[in-house]
Amino acid sequence: SSWQHWYWAKNGALGSELAAAYPDATKSNDELTFRLVRDAATLLEKGSAPFPIESVQGTFAHIAIGTNPEVNVINEYLDRYAKFDHFTNVAPKSLLSHESIVLSFHQDPKNPWRRYKLTSGEKALISGLKAAGKPLYVLHFANPYGLLTFPEIGENAKVLVMYENNAQAQKLAPQFLFGARSTKGKLPVELNGWGAQGSGQASQCIKRLGYGLPSEVGVNGDRLQKVDSIMDFAMSKEATPGGQILVARSGTVIYDKSFGYHSYSKKKAVDWMNLYDLASVTKITATLPGVMNWYEKQPLLLKSTVGQQLPELATSDKGTLVLEDVLAHQSGLPAWIPYYLRTIETDSAKAYWYVSPDIPGAIKVTNELYLRPEICDTMYAMLRQIGLKGNEYRYSDLGYYLFQRMLEKRNNESLDTWVNSTFYLPLGANRMTFKPLEKGFGLEEIVPTEEDGYWRNTIVHGSVHDMGAAMMGGVAGHAGLFSNSNSLAKMMQMYLWDGEYGGVKFLEKSTIDKFTACAFCEHNNRRGLGFDRPQLEEGSGPSCTCASSVSFGHTGFTGTMVWMDPEEELLYIFLSNRTYPDMENWKLNKHDIRTNIQSVLYESLN
């Protein structure tokens, strides 16, 4: 049984049976322990609380009990799935405001006389949790016989036996709990009313990202370590102060590291929870999902014109632009309009556009800078009036101002609130948001983007770097979104999984195929509808030449990139603030950092 394998491995007796079951048993102890714990984890048949947990909306409670429980790892991996309040050896008074309660019992890994029986105080605490009436999930990181000392936990509960209290077990348990992995272990002992020897329930997998070993998904972990040296090189050349890199294959995150610092002063190290300004990755993460959702309800949408969707533009030259041409950046729209210059070109312009914060509807750019609310109408008037160029491929932000306006009119809701309730909340992407400072995130959680000496005259930190998006109040169709790599990965993996994630169907496979395919290859335009794609011929492009012809993604001005390859089931996320302290720093591009890292990923595929 997996329990025997696990026991033998712990005692160093790697017999022939174990060697056959785990051919990589010569790997590091951590890797072997991970596989053994993964296969031994046992979901008891007792109790009827839903397992795995499907909905990740709302806030969950986690209470750790045991002898000096070390909970850094389990806390992190619970937080990667949902929003948790964490407590140690105490039950909070606010349990009724939580969706479910997760109780973890930790046997002391350092003490040879490890306690695995409950104290009277712990029994009372558990009885109190049962009385709260919420689903109760027990994660048992200890000798299974300890369950015999538990009080009755009721029918609305489930128990996951992990046997060991180590980092691998704490990393795996949340993955079973939220359906990223399925349990297959059987009880090695008789536990009376808790479960018979040989029993154990196989839980369901519901398409959520898991966290595991490169070798589980056919990737050479040693080769993958070259990513570290490329990122170290980038930081040594001051291409960026730091960053986050996440790689997943077949729905398993196999590389997830934070590098460097928020700035070159090296005061604050980057950690996995920190938020980066995604810049143009906003286009495929906020606006495009809205367009795809609309297209599914109105299949002729892409052939319609801007004037049909925005009648106020019908009589302008923008009125005849076809939506699919705008999405593929071949409608003739110029690249961008430096709107902010209009507000500072003369002293009288400054005096007119910048107002005190108590003006109703004033748009906050920084703590010291507020714009008249009429600025948005002026920006649309400038967009209406600007001349069109030729119909060849020309990357443009301007179409996304139009798509934002269309979507907000159609949904009768601002883009940020609509995409949050429709996509981010059900995905569990709770660290992805527009206007993070207004959503409860602190400055210390957000990476700065620039020391702006040309307009805002301050450090751009916690508000969007893109000038046009800043003038729109921080929410725009082309920029404004902030995220860490973990939350962003959920949205991108949903695309790779044909529109499904966590048991929810967000989009149809045919829709994703339509928008990610090369829309106008015959015009020598590599783009999909909104998504970027690999270059058509040899030469520079957004991805390495090793990415398959069906791969797709997007890059962002601040030094961000996401790329998905359905052929290899590969997801790659690169987040940085290369623009800090100066947006004219192009070393990330000069040294091909993002694409060189991507090349290593393909070299690592077995």
C-alpha positions as CSV (number, residue, x, y, z in Angstrom):
1,S,0.0,0.0,0.0
2,S,1.0,3.6,-0.3
3,W,1.2,3.7,3.5
4,Q,3.9,0.9,3.4
5,H,5.8,2.7,0.7
6,W,5.7,5.8,2.8
7,Y,6.8,4.0,5.9
8,W,9.7,2.2,4.1
9,A,10.9,5.4,2.6
10,K,10.9,7.1,6.0
11,N,13.1,4.4,7.3
12,G,15.4,4.2,4.4
13,A,14.5,0.7,3.4
14,L,13.9,1.3,-0.3
15,G,12.9,-2.2,-1.4
16,S,12.4,-3.5,-5.0
17,E,8.6,-2.9,-4.7
18,L,9.1,0.7,-3.9
19,A,11.7,1.2,-6.6
20,A,9.2,-0.2,-9.1
21,A,6.4,2.0,-7.9
22,Y,8.5,5.1,-7.7
23,P,11.2,4.9,-10.4
24,D,12.6,8.3,-9.4
25,A,13.2,7.1,-5.8
26,T,16.8,8.1,-6.1
27,K,15.7,11.8,-6.4
28,S,15.9,14.2,-3.5
29,N,14.2,13.2,-0.3
30,D,11.8,16.1,-0.7
31,E,10.6,14.9,-4.1
32,L,10.2,11.3,-3.0
33,T,8.3,12.4,0.2
34,F,6.1,14.6,-2.0
35,R,5.1,11.6,-4.2
36,L,4.6,9.3,-1.2
37,V,2.5,11.7,0.7
38,R,0.5,12.5,-2.5
39,D,-0.4,8.9,-3.0
40,A,-1.0,8.1,0.7
41,A,-3.4,11.0,1.5
42,T,-6.8,9.5,2.5
43,L,-10.2,11.0,2.4
44,L,-12.4,9.3,5.0
45,E,-15.8,8.2,3.9
46,K,-17.4,9.6,7.0
47,G,-19.4,12.9,6.7
48,S,-21.2,14.5,3.8
49,A,-19.7,18.0,3.5
50,P,-19.0,18.7,-0.2
51,F,-15.5,17.6,-1.1
52,P,-13.7,19.1,-2.9
53,I,-14.8,22.7,-2.1
54,E,-16.2,24.1,-5.4
55,S,-17.1,27.7,-4.8
56,V,-14.1,29.9,-3.7
57,Q,-16.2,33.1,-3.3
58,G,-16.4,34.7,0.1
59,T,-14.0,34.3,3.0
60,F,-13.0,31.0,4.7
61,A,-11.6,30.4,8.2
62,H,-8.6,28.2,8.9
63,I,-7.8,27.2,12.5
64,A,-4.5,25.4,13.2
65,I,-4.2,23.3,16.4
66,G,-1.5,21.1,17.9
67,T,1.9,21.5,19.6
68,N,3.4,24.8,18.3
69,P,2.0,24.3,14.8
70,E,4.3,25.6,12.0
71,V,1.8,26.8,9.5
72,N,3.6,29.0,6.9
73,V,3.3,26.4,4.1
74,I,-0.4,25.4,4.7
75,N,-1.4,29.1,5.1
76,E,0.3,30.0,1.8
77,Y,-1.3,27.2,-0.2
78,L,-4.8,27.8,1.3
79,D,-4.4,31.4,0.3
80,R,-3.5,30.4,-3.2
81,Y,-7.0,29.0,-3.6
82,A,-9.2,31.3,-1.7
83,K,-9.4,34.2,0.8
84,F,-8.7,32.9,4.3
85,D,-8.6,34.3,7.8
86,H,-6.0,32.2,9.7
87,F,-6.0,31.5,13.5
88,T,-3.8,29.3,15.7
89,N,-5.1,27.4,18.7
90,V,-8.2,29.6,19.0
91,A,-11.6,29.8,17.4
92,P,-12.7,33.4,16.3
93,K,-16.0,34.8,17.3
94,S,-16.9,35.7,13.7
95,L,-17.2,32.1,12.4
96,L,-20.7,32.7,11.1
97,S,-19.4,35.2,8.5
98,H,-17.1,32.5,7.0
99,E,-18.1,30.1,4.1
100,S,-16.5,27.0,5.7
101,I,-14.1,26.2,8.4
102,V,-10.8,24.4,7.8
103,L,-9.2,22.8,10.9
104,S,-5.7,21.5,10.7
105,F,-4.2,19.4,13.4
106,H,-0.4,19.3,13.5
107,Q,1.8,16.8,15.2
108,D,5.1,18.4,16.3
109,P,7.7,17.3,13.7
110,K,10.6,18.2,16.0
111,N,9.6,16.2,19.1
112,P,10.4,12.4,19.1
113,W,7.6,11.9,21.6
114,R,5.1,13.5,19.3
115,R,1.7,14.1,20.7
116,Y,-1.1,13.0,18.5
117,K,-4.0,12.9,21.0
118,L,-6.2,15.9,21.5
119,T,-6.1,18.0,24.7
120,S,-9.4,18.7,26.5
121,G,-9.1,22.4,25.3
122,E,-8.8,21.2,21.7
123,K,-11.8,18.9,22.0
124,A,-13.8,21.8,23.4
125,L,-12.7,24.0,20.5
126,I,-13.7,21.4,17.9
127,S,-17.1,20.9,19.6
128,G,-17.6,24.7,19.3
129,L,-16.7,24.6,15.6
130,K,-19.3,21.9,15.0
131,A,-21.9,24.1,16.7
132,A,-21.2,26.9,14.2
133,G,-23.1,24.9,11.6
134,K,-20.7,25.6,8.8
135,P,-19.0,22.8,6.7
136,L,-16.0,21.6,8.7
137,Y,-12.9,20.2,7.0
138,V,-10.3,18.5,9.1
139,L,-6.8,18.2,7.7
140,H,-5.0,15.7,9.9
141,F,-1.2,16.0,9.8
142,A,-0.5,13.3,12.3
143,N,-0.7,9.7,13.3
144,P,-4.1,8.6,12.2
145,Y,-4.8,6.9,15.6
146,G,-5.1,10.5,17.0
147,L,-8.6,10.7,15.3
148,L,-9.8,8.2,18.0
149,T,-9.5,11.1,20.5
150,F,-11.6,13.6,18.5
151,P,-15.1,14.5,19.6
152,E,-18.0,13.9,17.2
153,I,-17.8,16.4,14.4
154,G,-21.2,15.8,12.9
155,E,-22.4,15.0,9.4
156,N,-21.5,18.4,7.8
157,A,-17.8,17.6,7.8
158,K,-15.0,15.8,6.0
159,V,-11.6,14.4,7.2
160,L,-8.5,14.3,5.1
161,V,-5.7,12.2,6.7
162,M,-2.2,13.3,5.6
163,Y,-0.3,11.1,8.1
164,E,2.8,13.4,8.3
165,N,3.3,17.0,9.3
166,N,5.9,18.3,6.8
167,A,6.1,20.9,4.0
168,Q,5.1,18.5,1.3
169,A,2.0,17.4,3.2
170,Q,1.0,21.0,4.0
171,K,1.5,21.9,0.3
172,L,-0.6,19.0,-0.9
173,A,-3.6,19.1,1.5
174,P,-5.1,22.4,0.1
175,Q,-4.8,20.9,-3.4
176,F,-7.0,18.0,-2.5
177,L,-9.4,20.3,-0.5
178,F,-10.0,22.5,-3.6
179,G,-10.1,19.8,-6.2
180,A,-6.7,20.4,-8.0
181,R,-5.8,16.8,-7.2
182,S,-7.9,13.7,-6.3
183,T,-7.3,11.4,-3.3
184,K,-6.5,7.8,-3.8
185,G,-5.1,6.6,-0.4
186,K,-6.6,3.9,1.8
187,L,-6.6,3.7,5.6
188,P,-3.8,1.4,6.8
189,V,-5.4,0.9,10.2
190,E,-8.8,0.4,11.8
191,L,-10.3,3.6,13.2
192,N,-13.6,2.3,14.6
193,G,-16.3,4.8,13.7
194,W,-14.0,7.0,11.7
195,G,-13.1,4.4,9.1
196,A,-12.4,0.8,8.5
197,Q,-8.9,-0.5,7.5
198,G,-8.6,-0.4,3.7
199,S,-11.3,2.3,3.3
200,G,-10.9,5.7,1.6
201,Q,-12.9,7.8,-0.7
202,A,-11.6,8.9,-4.2
203,S,-12.3,12.6,-4.5
204,Q,-13.0,14.4,-7.7
205,C,-10.7,16.7,-9.7
206,I,-12.4,19.9,-10.8
207,K,-9.8,21.6,-13.0
208,R,-8.0,23.9,-10.7
209,L,-4.3,24.7,-10.8
210,G,-2.2,22.3,-8.7
211,Y,1.4,22.8,-7.4
212,G,3.8,20.0,-7.9
213,L,6.9,18.5,-9.4
214,P,8.3,19.1,-12.9
215,S,8.7,15.3,-13.2
216,E,5.0,14.8,-12.7
217,V,4.3,16.5,-16.0
218,G,7.2,15.5,-18.2
219,V,9.5,18.4,-17.5
220,N,13.2,18.2,-16.6
221,G,13.5,20.1,-13.3
222,D,17.3,20.5,-13.5
223,R,17.1,22.2,-16.8
224,L,14.4,24.5,-15.5
225,Q,16.8,26.0,-13.0
226,K,18.5,27.9,-15.9
227,V,15.6,30.3,-15.5
228,D,17.1,31.5,-12.2
229,S,20.4,32.4,-13.8
230,I,18.7,34.4,-16.7
231,M,16.7,36.3,-14.1
232,D,19.8,36.9,-12.0
233,F,21.5,38.2,-15.1
234,A,18.6,40.5,-15.8
235,M,18.7,42.0,-12.3
236,S,22.5,42.3,-12.4
237,K,22.1,44.4,-15.6
238,E,19.4,46.5,-14.0
239,A,16.9,45.4,-16.6
240,T,14.4,45.2,-13.7
241,P,14.6,45.4,-9.9
242,G,12.8,42.0,-9.5
243,G,9.9,40.0,-10.7
244,Q,7.7,36.9,-10.5
245,I,7.8,33.9,-12.9
246,L,5.2,31.2,-12.9
247,V,5.2,28.1,-15.2
248,A,2.5,25.5,-15.3
249,R,2.2,22.4,-17.5
250,S,-1.0,20.3,-17.8
251,G,-2.6,22.3,-15.0
252,T,0.3,21.8,-12.5
253,V,2.5,24.8,-11.4
254,I,6.0,23.5,-11.6
255,Y,8.0,26.7,-11.3
256,D,6.9,29.7,-9.2
257,K,9.5,32.1,-7.9
258,S,9.8,35.7,-6.8
259,F,13.0,37.5,-7.5
260,G,14.8,40.6,-6.3
261,Y,13.2,43.7,-4.8
262,H,10.4,46.3,-5.4
263,S,13.1,48.8,-6.3
264,Y,16.9,49.1,-6.5
265,S,17.1,50.5,-3.0
266,K,16.6,46.8,-2.0
267,K,14.4,47.5,1.0
268,K,11.4,45.3,0.2
269,A,11.9,41.8,-1.3
270,V,9.3,40.6,-3.8
271,D,7.1,37.8,-2.5
272,W,4.4,35.7,-4.2
273,M,1.5,37.9,-3.0
274,N,2.9,41.2,-4.4
275,L,0.9,42.9,-7.2
276,Y,2.3,44.1,-10.4
277,D,0.9,46.6,-12.9
278,L,-0.1,44.4,-15.8
279,A,-0.2,47.2,-18.4
280,S,-1.6,45.8,-21.8
281,V,-2.1,42.3,-20.4
282,T,-5.3,44.0,-19.1
283,K,-6.6,43.8,-22.7
284,I,-6.8,40.0,-22.7
285,T,-7.6,39.7,-19.0
286,A,-10.4,42.2,-18.6
287,T,-11.7,43.6,-21.9
288,L,-11.4,40.6,-24.2
289,P,-13.3,38.3,-21.8
290,G,-16.1,40.8,-22.0
291,V,-16.0,40.8,-25.8
292,M,-15.9,37.0,-26.0
293,N,-18.8,36.7,-23.5
294,W,-20.8,39.1,-25.7
295,Y,-19.9,37.3,-28.9
296,E,-21.3,34.1,-27.5
297,K,-24.7,35.8,-27.2
298,Q,-24.4,37.7,-30.5
299,P,-22.4,35.7,-33.1
300,L,-22.5,38.5,-35.7
301,L,-20.8,40.9,-33.3
302,L,-17.4,40.7,-34.9
303,K,-18.7,41.8,-38.3
304,S,-20.6,44.8,-36.8
305,T,-19.1,48.3,-36.9
306,V,-18.1,50.7,-34.2
307,G,-20.9,53.0,-35.3
308,Q,-23.5,50.3,-34.8
309,Q,-22.3,49.7,-31.3
310,L,-21.6,53.4,-30.4
311,P,-24.1,55.5,-32.4
312,E,-22.4,58.7,-31.2
313,L,-19.5,57.7,-33.5
314,A,-21.6,56.6,-36.4
315,T,-21.0,59.9,-38.4
316,S,-17.3,59.9,-37.7
317,D,-14.7,58.0,-39.7
318,K,-14.6,55.6,-36.7
319,G,-18.2,54.6,-37.4
320,T,-17.3,52.2,-40.3
321,L,-14.5,50.4,-38.5
322,V,-15.3,46.6,-38.2
323,L,-14.9,45.2,-34.7
324,E,-12.8,42.2,-35.8
325,D,-10.4,44.6,-37.6
326,V,-10.1,46.7,-34.4
327,L,-9.4,43.6,-32.4
328,A,-6.7,42.5,-34.9
329,H,-5.1,46.0,-34.9
330,Q,-5.7,46.6,-38.6
331,S,-8.4,49.2,-38.6
332,G,-6.2,52.2,-39.2
333,L,-6.4,53.5,-35.6
334,P,-3.1,55.2,-34.6
335,A,-1.0,53.6,-31.8
336,W,-2.1,56.0,-29.0
337,I,-2.9,59.6,-28.1
338,P,-0.7,61.3,-25.4
339,Y,-3.9,62.7,-23.8
340,Y,-2.0,63.9,-20.7
341,L,0.0,66.4,-22.7
342,R,-3.2,68.3,-23.5
343,T,-3.6,69.1,-19.8
344,I,-0.1,70.5,-19.3
345,E,0.7,72.2,-22.6
346,T,0.0,75.7,-21.2
347,D,-0.5,77.3,-17.8
348,S,-4.1,78.0,-18.6
349,A,-4.6,74.4,-19.6
350,K,-3.2,73.3,-16.2
351,A,-5.3,75.8,-14.4
352,Y,-8.5,74.5,-16.2
353,W,-8.0,70.8,-16.0
354,Y,-6.5,70.3,-12.5
355,V,-9.0,70.9,-9.7
356,S,-9.3,70.4,-6.0
357,P,-10.4,66.9,-4.7
358,D,-13.7,68.3,-3.3
359,I,-15.1,69.0,-6.8
360,P,-17.9,66.4,-7.4
361,G,-16.7,63.6,-9.6
362,A,-13.1,64.8,-9.7
363,I,-10.8,62.0,-11.1
364,K,-7.9,61.1,-8.8
365,V,-4.6,60.6,-10.6
366,T,-2.4,60.9,-7.5
367,N,-2.9,62.2,-3.9
368,E,-2.0,65.7,-5.2
369,L,-3.4,65.5,-8.7
370,Y,-7.2,65.6,-9.5
371,L,-8.7,66.1,-13.0
372,R,-12.1,67.6,-14.0
373,P,-14.6,64.8,-14.6
374,E,-15.2,66.2,-18.1
375,I,-11.7,65.0,-19.1
376,C,-13.2,61.6,-20.2
377,D,-15.6,63.2,-22.7
378,T,-12.7,65.3,-24.0
379,M,-10.6,62.2,-24.5
380,Y,-13.4,60.5,-26.5
381,A,-13.8,63.7,-28.6
382,M,-10.0,63.6,-29.3
383,L,-10.3,59.9,-30.3
384,R,-13.3,60.7,-32.5
385,Q,-11.3,63.5,-34.3
386,I,-7.9,61.9,-34.8
387,G,-7.3,60.8,-38.3
388,L,-7.1,57.2,-39.4
389,K,-3.9,55.7,-41.0
390,G,-3.6,52.8,-43.5
391,N,-5.1,49.4,-42.9
392,E,-1.9,47.5,-42.4
393,Y,-1.1,46.0,-39.0
394,R,-0.5,48.7,-36.4
395,Y,-0.7,47.9,-32.7
396,S,-3.1,50.4,-31.0
397,D,-4.5,51.1,-27.6
398,L,-7.3,53.2,-28.9
399,G,-9.7,50.4,-29.9
400,Y,-9.8,49.3,-26.2
401,Y,-11.2,52.7,-25.1
402,L,-14.0,52.0,-27.5
403,F,-14.5,48.4,-26.4
404,Q,-14.7,49.5,-22.8
405,R,-17.4,52.0,-23.7
406,M,-19.4,49.4,-25.6
407,L,-19.1,46.8,-22.8
408,E,-20.1,49.3,-20.1
409,K,-23.1,50.4,-22.1
410,R,-24.1,46.8,-22.8
411,N,-23.6,45.5,-19.3
412,N,-24.9,48.7,-17.6
413,E,-21.9,48.3,-15.2
414,S,-18.3,49.6,-15.1
415,L,-15.8,47.2,-16.7
416,D,-14.0,46.5,-13.4
417,T,-17.0,45.5,-11.4
418,W,-18.4,43.4,-14.2
419,V,-15.2,41.4,-14.9
420,N,-14.6,41.0,-11.2
421,S,-18.0,39.4,-10.5
422,T,-18.2,37.4,-13.8
423,F,-14.6,36.1,-13.9
424,Y,-12.2,37.0,-11.1
425,L,-14.4,36.1,-8.0
426,P,-15.6,32.7,-9.3
427,L,-12.0,31.9,-10.5
428,G,-10.7,32.7,-7.0
429,A,-8.4,35.3,-8.5
430,N,-8.6,37.4,-5.4
431,R,-5.3,39.3,-5.9
432,M,-6.3,40.6,-9.3
433,T,-8.0,44.0,-9.4
434,F,-8.2,47.5,-10.8
435,K,-7.4,50.3,-8.3
436,P,-5.8,48.0,-5.7
437,L,-5.5,50.8,-3.1
438,E,-9.2,51.2,-3.1
439,K,-9.7,47.5,-2.7
440,G,-7.9,47.1,0.6
441,F,-4.4,46.4,-0.7
442,G,-1.5,48.2,1.0
443,L,1.3,50.0,-0.7
444,E,3.8,47.4,0.7
445,E,1.9,44.7,-1.3
446,I,2.2,46.6,-4.6
447,V,5.3,47.0,-6.7
448,P,6.0,50.6,-7.9
449,T,6.3,51.3,-11.6
450,E,8.1,54.6,-12.2
451,E,9.5,57.8,-10.7
452,D,7.5,60.1,-13.0
453,G,9.2,63.5,-13.5
454,Y,7.2,64.6,-16.6
455,W,3.6,64.7,-15.5
456,R,2.6,63.3,-12.1
457,N,6.0,64.4,-10.5
458,T,5.9,61.5,-8.0
459,I,6.5,57.8,-7.6
460,V,3.8,55.9,-9.5
461,H,2.9,53.3,-6.9
462,G,-0.4,51.6,-6.4
463,S,-2.1,53.5,-9.3
464,V,-1.9,52.6,-13.0
465,H,1.2,53.7,-14.9
466,D,-0.4,54.2,-18.3
467,M,-1.3,57.9,-18.6
468,G,-4.5,57.4,-20.5
469,A,-5.8,54.9,-18.0
470,A,-4.8,57.1,-15.1
471,M,-6.9,59.9,-16.6
472,M,-9.8,57.5,-16.8
473,G,-9.7,57.1,-13.1
474,G,-7.6,53.9,-13.1
475,V,-10.0,51.7,-15.1
476,A,-9.5,51.4,-18.8
477,G,-9.9,48.8,-21.5
478,H,-6.3,48.8,-22.4
479,A,-4.5,49.1,-19.0
480,G,-5.2,49.4,-15.3
481,L,-5.3,45.8,-14.0
482,F,-2.9,44.7,-11.2
483,S,-2.2,41.1,-10.2
484,N,0.3,38.7,-8.8
485,S,1.3,35.7,-11.0
486,N,-0.9,33.2,-9.0
487,S,-4.2,35.0,-9.6
488,L,-3.3,35.8,-13.2
489,A,-2.5,32.2,-13.8
490,K,-6.1,31.1,-13.0
491,M,-7.5,33.3,-15.8
492,M,-4.9,32.1,-18.3
493,Q,-5.3,28.5,-17.4
494,M,-9.0,28.9,-18.0
495,Y,-8.1,29.8,-21.6
496,L,-5.9,26.7,-21.8
497,W,-8.7,24.5,-20.4
498,D,-11.1,25.6,-23.1
499,G,-13.0,28.1,-21.0
500,E,-13.4,25.9,-17.9
501,Y,-11.9,26.4,-14.4
502,G,-12.8,25.1,-10.9
503,G,-16.0,23.4,-12.1
504,V,-17.3,26.6,-13.8
505,K,-17.7,27.0,-17.6
506,F,-16.8,30.6,-18.4
507,L,-16.4,30.5,-22.2
508,E,-17.0,27.9,-25.0
509,K,-14.0,26.2,-26.5
510,S,-15.1,27.3,-30.0
511,T,-15.0,31.0,-28.8
512,I,-11.4,30.7,-27.5
513,D,-10.3,28.9,-30.6
514,K,-11.8,31.7,-32.7
515,F,-10.2,34.5,-30.8
516,T,-6.8,32.9,-30.4
517,A,-6.4,31.8,-34.1
518,C,-4.5,33.9,-36.6
519,A,-7.4,36.1,-37.9
520,F,-5.8,37.7,-40.9
521,C,-2.6,35.7,-41.8
522,E,-3.3,36.4,-45.4
523,H,-2.7,40.1,-44.7
524,N,0.6,39.3,-43.1
525,N,-0.9,40.1,-39.7
526,R,0.1,37.6,-37.0
527,R,-2.5,38.7,-34.4
528,G,-5.5,36.8,-33.2
529,L,-8.7,38.7,-32.2
530,G,-7.2,40.6,-29.2
531,F,-4.6,37.9,-28.5
532,D,-1.0,38.2,-29.7
533,R,0.5,35.2,-31.5
534,P,4.0,34.1,-32.6
535,Q,5.7,35.9,-35.5
536,L,4.7,34.5,-38.9
537,E,8.3,34.2,-40.2
538,E,11.8,34.4,-38.8
539,G,12.5,37.6,-37.0
540,S,11.6,39.3,-33.8
541,G,8.2,38.7,-32.3
542,P,6.6,38.5,-28.9
543,S,7.5,34.9,-28.1
544,C,10.4,32.6,-28.7
545,T,10.4,30.7,-32.0
546,C,10.1,27.5,-30.0
547,A,6.4,28.3,-29.2
548,S,4.0,26.4,-31.3
549,S,1.9,28.0,-34.1
550,V,-1.2,27.6,-31.9
551,S,0.2,29.5,-29.0
552,F,-1.1,32.8,-27.9
553,G,-0.6,35.5,-25.2
554,H,0.2,39.2,-24.7
555,T,3.0,41.5,-23.4
556,G,2.8,44.6,-21.3
557,F,4.7,47.9,-21.3
558,T,5.7,47.6,-17.7
559,G,7.7,44.4,-18.4
560,T,4.9,41.8,-18.3
561,M,4.2,38.8,-20.4
562,V,1.7,35.8,-20.5
563,W,2.0,33.0,-23.0
564,M,-0.1,29.9,-23.5
565,D,0.7,26.9,-25.7
566,P,-2.2,24.4,-26.0
567,E,0.1,22.0,-28.0
568,E,2.3,21.6,-24.9
569,E,-0.3,22.5,-22.3
570,L,2.2,25.1,-21.2
571,L,1.5,28.4,-19.3
572,Y,4.2,31.0,-18.8
573,I,3.9,34.2,-16.8
574,F,6.5,36.9,-16.4
575,L,5.8,39.9,-14.2
576,S,8.3,42.8,-13.7
577,N,8.6,46.5,-13.2
578,R,11.3,47.2,-15.8
579,T,9.9,50.8,-15.9
580,Y,11.2,51.5,-12.4
581,P,12.6,54.0,-11.9
582,D,12.6,55.1,-15.6
583,M,10.2,53.9,-18.3
584,E,12.9,54.5,-21.0
585,N,14.8,51.4,-19.6
586,W,14.6,48.9,-22.5
587,K,17.2,46.4,-21.3
588,L,14.6,43.7,-20.8
589,N,14.0,43.8,-24.5
590,K,17.6,44.4,-25.5
591,H,18.7,41.2,-23.6
592,D,15.6,39.2,-24.7
593,I,15.0,38.2,-21.1
594,R,11.4,37.1,-21.4
595,T,11.9,35.1,-24.6
596,N,15.2,33.5,-23.4
597,I,13.4,32.3,-20.3
598,Q,10.6,30.9,-22.5
599,S,13.2,29.0,-24.6
600,V,14.5,27.3,-21.4
601,L,11.0,26.1,-20.7
602,Y,10.8,24.4,-24.1
603,E,14.3,22.9,-23.7
604,S,13.1,21.4,-20.4
605,L,10.2,19.5,-21.9
606,N,11.0,15.8,-21.9
